[in-house]
């Protein structure tokens, strides 16, 4: 009986350290939990209460999320992670993030408006820097920050705080969308009814969303690191959880 309770406690402690993501003394306006997208499913997060998200003027906000299990893309195809949209008046795709991942582990992030700087979708300069040697099983925490018409993309691999880097800084008239308000976030580039949204060479990507939080305002580097570390379990915590599960299996076999 003692072994059973001990193993349960170890498993719970190990698992509790890897749940969600957070920043001390800073509450997100919107959050989304763990979801697996297999390339055919998608869902939405409706933005209205407690606050709306403006993409006009001096508006400032940051989308922070951790993903893993990215599927490779073929050729020039782009796997889409999410789009930000307005559902008022004419439906518009305002912002978004996608990726390209080769079999060799070269991960290129893609970001920006779909008619960025007035160009057509097929010619929009929306690719950022490429991360080499990326493993699909390795958690990647991304930060998509908007501030007064300027977009900054930052990334951190696993729990390695030294890997936190700015991948892109995008600015220009194409980043400003008049008086538009974001009403909806579509994950895996699909809405609730399964309709896809177009982007350069657009395809729907497969990935696991470990956590997602939208913060009003910008995040400091220290806050980004704190968020990423809280989203990715330390090796010791992961081992602790596995140890607890192992002890439960051993006890079950003996029984």
Order of alpha helices (4+ residues) and beta strands (2+ residues): alpha-beta-beta-beta-beta-beta-beta-beta-beta-beta-beta-beta-beta-beta-beta-beta-beta-alpha-alpha
